[in-house]
């Protein structure tokens, strides 16, 4: 968790869990900010081809611990935000 | 795709160093007590958290690691969490079941106190991964609420279960188990081992 990068000031942190982390091969990374939430999945798909179908379509998203609507056109991820991709629960 | 690691363990949760586990996270705001910890769950201690003279029943559910899944041998389960959010979700679930006194329950609350604990990291076969403990004036309400709480936790809690299987014919080392897709094999797409993916 103490991992920091030099681009921190212009980036947000994104967390991956369970099957999503299996796909990305990492639990956490920094991505450039700002980023409209509507572009998040496309950004990840570009970086990890196939992730949308295999992992993101069943997942939810939080920004700073609040669940958000990824189609919310007014929501822009800001630098320093903590975003998380939340896969389905244990059922 | 070259960045993807071939290490079969890449999908496994970071198993805590037994000598140096992350600190447990608890919220104790009587009448609720919730927490996430890498340590074995303390059953008597958790029951004590919900004791009250107003209760005639304490109902506990303990979820334990079973040694098999779909006729495969399970070596252990391991749980990872988005801990700050999961703690908040536990608190919200617990609080939502503390209702005001009502005529229906003889002028008392439906239940008195509630405790929910989830263990993280590796949980060996036979040990507890979750405790839901409810004290109530009467047993019926206790049973009811304990079951509702457990189902809510399974649906909503930001905790994920890794199933480590006994190696059978080579490839099957484990997978993430979720309610929508069954087991997700370690390597993601292309390594399908356990079925149940997609629809």
Interface residues (C-beta under 8 A of the other chain):
Chain A: X15 X17 X18 X19 X21 X22 X23 X25 X27 X49 X50 X54 X55 X58 X62 X65 X84 X86 X87 X88 X89 X90 X91
Chain B: X1 X3 X4 X5 X10 X11 X13 X14 X80 X81 X82 X84 X85 X88 X154 X155 X156 X157 X158 X159 X160 X161 X162 X176 X177 X178 X179 X180 X181 X184 X186 X187 X188 X189
